[in-house]
């Protein structure tokens, strides 16, 4: 039950009635009309901008149209009052009976409350993390991992057909560097003094187990073989080891992908890259040409050269993009194009790419690729996750010894726990820099959002356990109309906002809206709980079992919504806090 969409429909019916009566020229287009919570709760439960956006089309002053709408809505039996504010905003107060039905819907639907009506779902591919398999994931990967996973949860909760995908960058120069780094550790495991790690190789200790495993399996057999022979073998072993480590780190965050897609499968004679470039060439979207020099200072080694270019500017990109270099080898971008084609051929009609902030230049090129290869039938969404700055009690955190150059995702999870990491990574919009303080996210206080929300769920469960002890023989549906206190009704109104939060968060691809809502709901609950010092406001009143049962039902509904929201974020909803 979504009271906002419900009243949007009632508003549409009111406007149609006004048109039938001749009070307005015609039933207008409601595309730009919204029904939302008013900024000031004292103004009512719902607000609409209908008169503001429709007045010009209908040839009326906004205030005059608002008055007509208000008079019509006043006839609705679920409306307690309608007022017109400012230049033409219409504010609506709902009856307690209607709010009671909302609460009953929460209790009836349980954890499914807030899900939109079933509809044919578009297949959505959410690709996130996709870290190069060259070492452990750092805290920047952590934010993208949590964001992508929670977005996938949100879309699935909203009824979308979601596949979670990881693109393994296992082709190219960086994995050859990984192999050479692992080979150095292999020589070290055989007892050789390798000295300082040469510049250009990966220095972290995480490759020592790879070298030891190679030494145990092959002994000294690889040592005297030419690089052309040992490199493919060592590369495969190192990539497998790195991906096993990455999967383990992701599992610590309760993140598991449905698909791990290997970049290497796109390469080779007759491979997907060749097929994709050939298809684009047949469609006239590829040509031989040269690119202008880079903006700003011209590199000394820059030279104008002919390349195979994709007509990206025809689809909104800033420049045409090279698919092949002058020597005929394919670019990294060519792999991106073939990868998109693979997704499209697998039936996906929306592709969400979760990338780091340093990939801002990829937005237009990926959208251009999507438009070209799908003939405009696929939606491409690129979400950028900004940096994470780590602090401990206000002081910057040093880099990890194991990684050698950065703080790893596992370092953070092991220190503060999965729930704190996931919630705090989502308690700020992904397009804003996030400050993460180890001390603050582990303190048990209202200043720690994850504790504050989890404690609300634990507190609710504690109340429900005490209620079961106080009324062991309670049976039948509670009389929810007994809930009259302003704090109780405020909680019902906050619960009623949940379906709209889910809908808007999913449409905007912004799971942080769920975290914000849960914090507001928890705050309302804690505030109301603290009013329980007054005997007549307690949740459990042994001398008034009927009112107690109604209040316990409200607490049960609140726990259901808290658990559903925390589930979307991938955070536990504890029954008690220790």
Buried (B, 14 or more C-beta within 10 A) or exposed (E): BBBBBBBBEBBBBBBBBBBEEEBBEEBBEBEEBEBBBBEEEEBBBBBBBBBBBBBEEBEBBBBBBBBBBBBBBEEBEBBBBBBBBEEBBBBBBBBBEBBBBBBBBBBEBEEEBBBBEEEEEBBBBBBBBBBBBBBBBBBBBBBBBBBBBBBBBBBBBBBBBBBBBBBBBBBBEEBBBBBBBBBBBBBBBBEEEBEEBEEEBBBBEBBBBBBBBBBEEBEEEBBEEEEEEBBEBBBBBBBBBBBEBBBEBBEBBBBEBEEBBBBBBBBEEEBBBBEBBEBBBEEEBBEEEBBEEEEEEEEEEEEEEEBBBBBBBEBEBEEBBBBBBEEEEBBEBBBBBBBBBBBBEEEBBBBBBBBBBEBEEBBBBBBBBBBBBBEEEBBBBBBBBBBBEBBBEEEEBEBBEBBBEBBBBBBBBEBBBBBBBBBBBBBBBBEEEBBBBBEBBBEEEEEBBBBBBBBBBBBBBBBBEEBEEBBEEBEEEBEBEBBEBEBBBBBBBBBBBBBBBBBBBBEEBBBBBBBBBBBBBBBBBBEBBEEBEEEEBBBBBEEBBEBBBBBBBBBBBBBBBBBBBBBBBBBBBBBEEE
